[in-house]
């Protein structure tokens, strides 16, 4: 997706007129979901892998650590670590294969 509100601040970093800035909203809580999201990005770029992938994930739940439940702790790790790790891993595997 493109949206001037989100992409306008980075448009000045464009290296060529053919460069696209877009954002995609997907669940990235597993390797499979991360792979599906990356495939959507590639499809949106005429089958080419992106020059860069920004990993912005996470969330917060304002609570004291000792007040959190086991489920909240797991969810926090999923959102703060695994979402980024799965995406980085899938990107690495794809880029290592040399697919464009």
N, CA, C and O atoms as a MOPAC input file, in Angstrom:
PM7 MOZYME 1SCF
protein

 N      0.83400 1    -1.17300 1     0.00000 1
 C      0.00000 1     0.00000 1     0.00000 1
 C      0.88300 1     1.24200 1     0.00000 1
 O      2.01700 1     1.22500 1     0.47800 1
 N      0.35400 1     2.26800 1    -0.52500 1
 C      1.04100 1     3.54600 1    -0.40300 1
 C      0.06800 1     4.52500 1     0.23400 1
 O     -1.14100 1     4.44500 1     0.01600 1
 N      0.58400 1     5.41500 1     0.99400 1
 C     -0.21400 1     6.42700 1     1.65700 1
 C      0.71700 1     7.59400 1     1.93300 1
 O      1.70200 1     7.45700 1     2.65800 1
 N      0.40300 1     8.73300 1     1.35700 1
 C      1.29100 1     9.88300 1     1.50300 1
 C      1.57700 1    10.22000 1     2.95600 1
 O      2.68300 1    10.65000 1     3.28500 1
 N      0.60400 1    10.03400 1     3.82300 1
 C      0.80600 1    10.35900 1     5.23400 1
 C      1.95400 1     9.55200 1     5.83700 1
 O      2.71000 1    10.06400 1     6.66400 1
 N      2.08400 1     8.29400 1     5.42500 1
 C      3.11500 1     7.42600 1     5.97100 1
 C      4.41400 1     7.46700 1     5.18200 1
 O      5.49400 1     7.33400 1     5.75700 1
 N      4.31900 1     7.64900 1     3.88600 1
 C      5.52100 1     7.56100 1     3.05400 1
 C      6.14200 1     8.91800 1     2.72000 1
 O      7.30900 1     8.97300 1     2.33000 1
 N      5.40600 1     9.99200 1     2.86100 1
 C      5.93000 1    11.32200 1     2.50800 1
 C      7.25200 1    11.65700 1     3.20800 1
 O      8.15000 1    12.19100 1     2.55700 1
 N      7.41000 1    11.36900 1     4.49300 1
 C      8.66200 1    11.73600 1     5.17000 1
 C      9.91700 1    11.08100 1     4.57600 1
 O     11.01300 1    11.61800 1     4.73200 1
 N      9.78000 1     9.93900 1     3.90100 1
 C     10.97200 1     9.28900 1     3.36400 1
 C     11.11900 1     9.45600 1     1.84900 1
 O     12.09300 1     8.97300 1     1.27100 1
 N     10.18200 1    10.12000 1     1.21000 1
 C     10.25300 1    10.30100 1    -0.23400 1
 C     11.53300 1    11.01800 1    -0.66600 1
 O     12.06200 1    10.73400 1    -1.74100 1
 N     12.03000 1    11.93100 1     0.14500 1
 C     13.23100 1    12.67800 1    -0.23300 1
 C     14.47900 1    11.78800 1    -0.27500 1
 O     15.50400 1    12.19300 1    -0.82400 1
 N     14.40500 1    10.59800 1     0.29000 1
 C     15.54000 1     9.66200 1     0.27000 1
 C     15.57500 1     8.83500 1    -1.01000 1
 O     16.49100 1     8.03800 1    -1.21400 1
 N     14.60200 1     9.02000 1    -1.85000 1
 C     14.50300 1     8.26600 1    -3.10800 1
 C     15.78800 1     8.43300 1    -3.91600 1
 O     16.26800 1     9.55200 1    -4.10200 1
 N     16.34400 1     7.32100 1    -4.39600 1
 C     17.56600 1     7.33700 1    -5.19900 1
 C     17.27300 1     7.43600 1    -6.69500 1
 O     18.13700 1     7.84900 1    -7.46900 1
 N     16.07000 1     7.06200 1    -7.10300 1
 C     15.66800 1     7.17400 1    -8.50400 1
 C     14.15600 1     7.30600 1    -8.56600 1
 O     13.45300 1     6.96700 1    -7.61300 1
 N     13.66500 1     7.79700 1    -9.68400 1
 C     12.21700 1     7.97400 1    -9.83800 1
 C     11.46500 1     6.64100 1    -9.84400 1
 O     10.26700 1     6.60000 1    -9.56500 1
 N     12.16600 1     5.55800 1   -10.15800 1
 C     11.52600 1     4.25300 1   -10.19500 1
 C     11.37200 1     3.59000 1    -8.83800 1
 O     10.70700 1     2.56000 1    -8.72100 1
 N     11.97500 1     4.16600 1    -7.82400 1
 C     11.90100 1     3.59200 1    -6.48700 1
 C     10.51800 1     3.80700 1    -5.88700 1
 O      9.93800 1     4.88700 1    -6.00600 1
 N      9.99600 1     2.76300 1    -5.23900 1
 C      8.68500 1     2.83500 1    -4.58400 1
 C      8.86400 1     2.78100 1    -3.07600 1
 O      9.72000 1     2.06300 1    -2.56000 1
 N      8.05400 1     3.54000 1    -2.39100 1
 C      7.95900 1     3.43100 1    -0.93500 1
 C      6.52900 1     3.01000 1    -0.63400 1
 O      5.57500 1     3.66700 1    -1.05200 1
 N      6.39000 1     1.91700 1     0.08900 1
 C      5.06100 1     1.40600 1     0.39800 1
 C      5.08600 1     0.73700 1     1.75900 1
 O      6.15200 1     0.40200 1     2.27600 1
 N      3.93400 1     0.54900 1     2.32600 1
 C      3.83500 1    -0.20000 1     3.57500 1
 C      2.80500 1    -1.29800 1     3.38300 1
 O      1.87900 1    -1.16200 1     2.58300 1
 N      2.97200 1    -2.37200 1     4.11200 1
 C      2.09100 1    -3.52300 1     4.03300 1
 C      1.70800 1    -3.90600 1     5.45300 1
 O      2.53500 1    -3.86200 1     6.36400 1
 N      0.47000 1    -4.27500 1     5.63000 1
 C     -0.01300 1    -4.65300 1     6.95100 1
 C     -0.34500 1    -6.14500 1     6.94700 1
 O     -1.32900 1    -6.57100 1     6.34200 1
 N      0.48200 1    -6.92400 1     7.62300 1
 C      0.32100 1    -8.37400 1     7.70500 1
 C      0.63800 1    -8.83700 1     9.11300 1
 O      1.39700 1    -8.19200 1     9.83600 1
 N      0.05400 1    -9.95400 1     9.49500 1
 C      0.49400 1   -10.62200 1    10.71200 1
 C      1.81200 1   -11.29500 1    10.38700 1
 O      1.93900 1   -11.94900 1     9.35200 1
 N      2.79900 1   -11.14000 1    11.26500 1
 C      4.13100 1   -11.70900 1    11.03700 1
 C      4.54100 1   -12.61600 1    12.18600 1
 O      5.72500 1   -12.72400 1    12.50800 1
 N      3.56700 1   -13.26300 1    12.80100 1
 C      3.85000 1   -14.04100 1    14.00200 1
 C      4.34500 1   -15.45000 1    13.72700 1
 O      4.50700 1   -16.24300 1    14.65600 1
 N      4.58800 1   -15.77200 1    12.46100 1
 C      5.17700 1   -17.07600 1    12.12400 1
 C      6.01500 1   -16.90800 1    10.86400 1
 O      5.88300 1   -15.92300 1    10.13900 1
 N      6.87300 1   -17.88200 1    10.61900 1
 C      7.68800 1   -17.84800 1     9.39900 1
 C      6.78300 1   -17.88300 1     8.16800 1
 O      7.04300 1   -17.17600 1     7.19400 1
 N      5.72800 1   -18.69200 1     8.19900 1
 C      4.80700 1   -18.80700 1     7.06400 1
 C      4.14200 1   -17.46300 1     6.75900 1
 O      4.06600 1   -17.05600 1     5.59900 1
 N      3.66400 1   -16.77800 1     7.79200 1
 C      3.01200 1   -15.48800 1     7.58700 1
 C      4.01200 1   -14.44000 1     7.09400 1
 O      3.67800 1   -13.60000 1     6.25900 1
 N      5.22500 1   -14.49500 1     7.61000 1
 C      6.25600 1   -13.56400 1     7.15800 1
 C      6.59800 1   -13.80600 1     5.69100 1
 O      6.81000 1   -12.85800 1     4.93500 1
 N      6.65100 1   -15.06900 1     5.29100 1
 C      6.93400 1   -15.39800 1     3.89900 1
 C      5.80400 1   -14.90800 1     2.98900 1
 O      6.06800 1   -14.37000 1     1.91300 1
 N      4.56300 1   -15.08700 1     3.40600 1
 C      3.42000 1   -14.61200 1     2.62800 1
 C      3.46100 1   -13.09600 1     2.47200 1
 O      3.16900 1   -12.57200 1     1.39700 1
 N      3.82100 1   -12.39700 1     3.53300 1
 C      3.91200 1   -10.93700 1     3.47200 1
 C      5.00900 1   -10.50500 1     2.50300 1
 O      4.80800 1    -9.59200 1     1.70300 1
 N      6.15900 1   -11.15400 1     2.57100 1
 C      7.25700 1   -10.79600 1     1.67500 1
 C      6.89500 1   -11.09600 1     0.22200 1
 O      7.26300 1   -10.33700 1    -0.67400 1
 N      6.18700 1   -12.17900 1    -0.01700 1
 C      5.74800 1   -12.49200 1    -1.38200 1
 C      4.79900 1   -11.41200 1    -1.90600 1
 O      4.83500 1   -11.08100 1    -3.09100 1
 N      3.95300 1   -10.86400 1    -1.03500 1
 C      3.05900 1    -9.77600 1    -1.44500 1
 C      3.86800 1    -8.52800 1    -1.80900 1
 O      3.54200 1    -7.82700 1    -2.76600 1
 N      4.91900 1    -8.26000 1    -1.04300 1
 C      5.78600 1    -7.11400 1    -1.34000 1
 C      6.45500 1    -7.31300 1    -2.69700 1
 O      6.49300 1    -6.39300 1    -3.51400 1
 N      6.97400 1    -8.50000 1    -2.93400 1
 C      7.64500 1    -8.79800 1    -4.19900 1
 C      6.66400 1    -8.66600 1    -5.36300 1
 O      7.00600 1    -8.11100 1    -6.40800 1
 N      5.45600 1    -9.17200 1    -5.18400 1
 C      4.43900 1    -9.04900 1    -6.23400 1
 C      4.13200 1    -7.58600 1    -6.52900 1
 O      3.89600 1    -7.22000 1    -7.68100 1
 N      4.13300 1    -6.75300 1    -5.49700 1
 C      3.87400 1    -5.32400 1    -5.67100 1
 C      5.02800 1    -4.55700 1    -6.29000 1
 O      4.90600 1    -3.37100 1    -6.59800 1
 N      6.15500 1    -5.24700 1    -6.47100 1
 C      7.33900 1    -4.62900 1    -7.07600 1
 C      7.75500 1    -5.38500 1    -8.33700 1
 O      8.94200 1    -5.56600 1    -8.60900 1
 N      6.75300 1    -5.82200 1    -9.09700 1
 C      6.98300 1    -6.49500 1   -10.37800 1
 C      7.90100 1    -7.71400 1   -10.25800 1
 O      8.71000 1    -7.96900 1   -11.15000 1
 N      7.78100 1    -8.45700 1    -9.17300 1
 C      8.55100 1    -9.67600 1    -9.00000 1
 C      9.96500 1    -9.47400 1    -8.49700 1
 O     10.72600 1   -10.43800 1    -8.40500 1
 N     10.33300 1    -8.26500 1    -8.17400 1
 C     11.68700 1    -7.98700 1    -7.68500 1
 C     11.69600 1    -7.85700 1    -6.16600 1
 O     10.75300 1    -7.34300 1    -5.56300 1
 N     12.78200 1    -8.33300 1    -5.56300 1
 C     12.91300 1    -8.18500 1    -4.12000 1
 C     13.17100 1    -6.71500 1    -3.79800 1
 O     13.78100 1    -6.00700 1    -4.59900 1
 N     12.72200 1    -6.25600 1    -2.65200 1
 C     12.93200 1    -4.85600 1    -2.28900 1
 C     14.40700 1    -4.58300 1    -1.97300 1
 O     15.15600 1    -5.48800 1    -1.60500 1
 N     14.80200 1    -3.32400 1    -2.12400 1
 C     16.16700 1    -2.91300 1    -1.77400 1
 C     16.37500 1    -2.95000 1    -0.26500 1
 O     17.47600 1    -3.22500 1     0.21100 1
 N     15.32100 1    -2.67400 1     0.47500 1
 C     15.42200 1    -2.62300 1     1.93300 1
 C     14.10100 1    -3.06800 1     2.54000 1
 O     13.03600 1    -2.87600 1     1.95200 1
 N     14.18200 1    -3.65900 1     3.71300 1
 C     13.00200 1    -4.05400 1     4.48000 1
 C     13.17300 1    -3.46600 1     5.86900 1
 O     14.15700 1    -3.75400 1     6.55100 1
 N     12.22700 1    -2.65000 1     6.29000 1
 C     12.27000 1    -2.04800 1     7.61700 1
 C     11.42400 1    -2.90300 1     8.55200 1
 O     10.25200 1    -3.15600 1     8.27100 1
 N     11.99900 1    -3.34200 1     9.64100 1
 C     11.30400 1    -4.19400 1    10.59200 1
 C     10.83600 1    -3.34700 1    11.77300 1
 O     11.61100 1    -3.00800 1    12.66700 1
 N      9.57200 1    -3.02300 1    11.74900 1
 C      8.97900 1    -2.20100 1    12.80800 1
 C      7.88200 1    -3.03100 1    13.46500 1
 O      6.80000 1    -3.20300 1    12.90400 1
 N      8.16600 1    -3.52800 1    14.62600 1
 C      7.20200 1    -4.39100 1    15.29300 1
 C      7.20700 1    -4.10700 1    16.77600 1
 O      8.12400 1    -3.48600 1    17.31200 1
 N      6.17800 1    -4.57000 1    17.41200 1
 C      6.13800 1    -4.46300 1    18.85700 1
 C      4.88000 1    -3.78600 1    19.35200 1
 O      3.99200 1    -3.42100 1    18.58200 1
 N      4.83400 1    -3.63800 1    20.60700 1
 C      3.70300 1    -3.02200 1    21.26300 1
 C      4.01900 1    -2.91900 1    22.74500 1
 O      5.06400 1    -3.38800 1    23.19700 1
 N      3.15600 1    -2.33400 1    23.46600 1
 C      3.41000 1    -2.23700 1    24.89600 1
 C      2.11600 1    -2.45800 1    25.66500 1
 O      1.01600 1    -2.19500 1    25.17900 1
 N      2.28700 1    -2.93400 1    26.84300 1
 C      1.17400 1    -3.12400 1    27.76400 1
 C      1.65800 1    -2.56000 1    29.09200 1
 O      2.40000 1    -3.22700 1    29.81400 1
 N      1.25100 1    -1.35500 1    29.41800 1
 C      1.76600 1    -0.72900 1    30.64100 1
 C      1.34600 1    -1.48400 1    31.90300 1
 O      0.22500 1    -1.34000 1    32.39300 1
 N      2.26200 1    -2.27700 1    32.40500 1
 C      2.04300 1    -3.06500 1    33.61600 1
 C      3.39400 1    -3.32400 1    34.25400 1
 O      4.42800 1    -3.30400 1    33.58500 1
 N      3.37200 1    -3.56200 1    35.52400 1
 C      4.58700 1    -4.01600 1    36.18600 1
 C      4.83300 1    -5.47000 1    35.78600 1
 O      3.89600 1    -6.25600 1    35.64500 1
 N      6.08900 1    -5.80800 1    35.60800 1
 C      6.47700 1    -7.14900 1    35.18900 1
 C      5.83400 1    -8.22200 1    36.06800 1
 O      5.31500 1    -9.21700 1    35.56100 1
 N      5.87100 1    -8.02100 1    37.37100 1
 C      5.35400 1    -9.03700 1    38.30000 1
 C      3.82900 1    -9.17500 1    38.23000 1
 O      3.27400 1   -10.14500 1    38.74600 1
 N      3.15200 1    -8.21600 1    37.59800 1
 C      1.69800 1    -8.27700 1    37.47000 1
 C      1.24900 1    -8.93300 1    36.16800 1
 O      0.06000 1    -9.18000 1    35.96800 1
 N      2.20400 1    -9.21000 1    35.28800 1
 C      1.85500 1    -9.78000 1    33.98200 1
 C      1.58600 1   -11.27900 1    34.09900 1
 O      2.16300 1   -11.97800 1    34.93200 1
 N      0.69300 1   -11.73900 1    33.23400 1
 C      0.40300 1   -13.16900 1    33.18300 1
 C      1.39800 1   -13.85900 1    32.24000 1
 O      2.11000 1   -13.20800 1    31.47500 1
 N      1.42400 1   -15.15700 1    32.31700 1
 C      2.28600 1   -15.92600 1    31.41300 1
 C      1.93100 1   -15.62600 1    29.95200 1
 O      2.81400 1   -15.46200 1    29.11000 1
 N      0.64400 1   -15.55900 1    29.66900 1
 C      0.18200 1   -15.26500 1    28.30500 1
 C      0.65800 1   -13.88600 1    27.84100 1
 O      1.07700 1   -13.73100 1    26.69400 1
 N      0.59700 1   -12.89700 1    28.71300 1
 C      1.04900 1   -11.54600 1    28.35100 1
 C      2.55600 1   -11.51100 1    28.09100 1
 O      3.01500 1   -10.79600 1    27.20100 1
 N      3.31600 1   -12.26900 1    28.85400 1
 C      4.76000 1   -12.33300 1    28.64100 1
 C      5.08700 1   -12.98500 1    27.29700 1
 O      5.94400 1   -12.49600 1    26.56100 1
 N      4.41700 1   -14.07000 1    26.98200 1
 C      4.63700 1   -14.75000 1    25.70400 1
 C      4.23800 1   -13.83300 1    24.55100 1
 O      4.96400 1   -13.72700 1    23.56200 1
 N      3.11100 1   -13.18200 1    24.67100 1
 C      2.65400 1   -12.26700 1    23.62200 1
 C      3.65500 1   -11.12000 1    23.43300 1
 O      3.92100 1   -10.70800 1    22.30400 1
 N      4.19800 1   -10.61700 1    24.51400 1
 C      5.19400 1    -9.55000 1    24.42400 1
 C      6.44000 1    -9.99700 1    23.68900 1
 O      6.98400 1    -9.24000 1    22.88500 1
 N      6.90400 1   -11.21300 1    23.94700 1
 C      8.07100 1   -11.74400 1    23.23300 1
 C      7.73700 1   -12.00200 1    21.76900 1
 O      8.56100 1   -11.74800 1    20.89000 1
 N      6.54200 1   -12.50300 1    21.50300 1
 C      6.13500 1   -12.73400 1    20.11100 1
 C      6.15000 1   -11.42700 1    19.32400 1
 O      6.66800 1   -11.37200 1    18.20900 1
 N      5.58400 1   -10.38600 1    19.90400 1
 C      5.49200 1    -9.10000 1    19.20300 1
 C      6.82600 1    -8.35900 1    19.15400 1
 O      7.12500 1    -7.69000 1    18.16500 1
 N      7.61100 1    -8.46900 1    20.18700 1
 C      8.84900 1    -7.70300 1    20.26000 1
 C     10.06200 1    -8.39700 1    19.67600 1
 O     11.03900 1    -7.73500 1    19.32600 1
 N     10.02200 1    -9.71900 1    19.56100 1
 C     11.17600 1   -10.44100 1    19.04700 1
 C     10.84800 1   -11.28600 1    17.82700 1
 O     11.42200 1   -11.08200 1    16.75700 1
 N      9.92200 1   -12.24000 1    17.98100 1
 C      9.67800 1   -13.19900 1    16.90800 1
 C      9.16100 1   -12.56700 1    15.63100 1
 O      9.52600 1   -13.01200 1    14.54200 1
 N      8.33000 1   -11.55000 1    15.72500 1
 C      7.81800 1   -10.88700 1    14.51400 1
 C      8.98100 1   -10.39300 1    13.66000 1
 O      8.97800 1   -10.57300 1    12.44200 1
 N      9.96300 1    -9.77900 1    14.28700 1
 C     11.11900 1    -9.28500 1    13.54300 1
 C     12.05100 1   -10.41100 1    13.13200 1
 O     12.59200 1   -10.39500 1    12.02700 1
 N     12.24500 1   -11.39000 1    14.01000 1
 C     13.14200 1   -12.50000 1    13.69100 1
 C     12.62200 1   -13.31200 1    12.50700 1
 O     13.40000 1   -13.64300 1    11.61100 1
 N     11.33100 1   -13.64200 1    12.47700 1
 C     10.78300 1   -14.41200 1    11.35800 1
 C     10.93700 1   -13.64800 1    10.05600 1
 O     11.31700 1   -14.23100 1     9.04100 1
 N     10.64900 1   -12.36200 1    10.06900 1
 C     10.74700 1   -11.56100 1     8.84800 1
 C     12.18600 1   -11.47100 1     8.36500 1
 O     12.44900 1   -11.64200 1     7.17400 1
 N     13.11100 1   -11.21000 1     9.25900 1
 C     14.52800 1   -11.12800 1     8.87500 1
 C     15.00000 1   -12.46500 1     8.32300 1
 O     15.73800 1   -12.49700 1     7.33900 1
 N     14.59200 1   -13.55800 1     8.93300 1
 C     15.00800 1   -14.89300 1     8.50000 1
 C     14.47800 1   -15.20200 1     7.10400 1
 O     15.21700 1   -15.68600 1     6.24600 1
 N     13.19200 1   -14.92100 1     6.88000 1
 C     12.59700 1   -15.16800 1     5.56600 1
 C     13.26900 1   -14.30000 1     4.50400 1
 O     13.52700 1   -14.77400 1     3.39800 1
 N     13.55200 1   -13.05200 1     4.82000 1
 C     14.25800 1   -12.17400 1     3.87900 1
 C     15.63400 1   -12.74100 1     3.55500 1
 O     16.02500 1   -12.78700 1     2.38800 1
 N     16.35800 1   -13.16400 1     4.55700 1
 C     17.69000 1   -13.72200 1     4.34000 1
 C     17.62900 1   -14.94200 1     3.43200 1
 O     18.41500 1   -15.05400 1     2.49100 1
 N     16.70500 1   -15.85500 1     3.70400 1
 C     16.59900 1   -17.06300 1     2.88700 1
 C     16.29200 1   -16.71700 1     1.42900 1
 O     16.88400 1   -17.28400 1     0.51000 1
 N     15.38500 1   -15.80500 1     1.23300 1
 C     15.01800 1   -15.40700 1    -0.11700 1
 C     16.17800 1   -14.71400 1    -0.83000 1
 O     16.47800 1   -15.02400 1    -1.98200 1
 N     16.81300 1   -13.79600 1    -0.15600 1
 C     17.91200 1   -13.04700 1    -0.76700 1
 C     19.12000 1   -13.96600 1    -1.01300 1
 O     19.84100 1   -13.79000 1    -1.99500 1
 N     19.33800 1   -14.93000 1    -0.13400 1
 C     20.44500 1   -15.87300 1    -0.29700 1
 C     20.26300 1   -16.71500 1    -1.55300 1
 O     21.23200 1   -17.05800 1    -2.23000 1
 N     19.00800 1   -17.04400 1    -1.85600 1
 C     18.71800 1   -17.81400 1    -3.05600 1
 C     18.95700 1   -17.00500 1    -4.30600 1
 O     18.99900 1   -17.56000 1    -5.40400 1
 N     19.11800 1   -15.68400 1    -4.16200 1
 C     19.35900 1   -14.81900 1    -5.31600 1
 C     18.12400 1   -14.57000 1    -6.14800 1
 O     18.21900 1   -14.19000 1    -7.31600 1
 N     16.96000 1   -14.78300 1    -5.55000 1
 C     15.71800 1   -14.56000 1    -6.28600 1
 C     15.45300 1   -13.08400 1    -6.40400 1
 O     15.62100 1   -12.33300 1    -5.44300 1
 N     15.04200 1   -12.67000 1    -7.57300 1
 C     14.64600 1   -11.27600 1    -7.79000 1
 C     13.27300 1   -11.24700 1    -8.38000 1
 O     12.73900 1   -10.17000 1    -8.64600 1

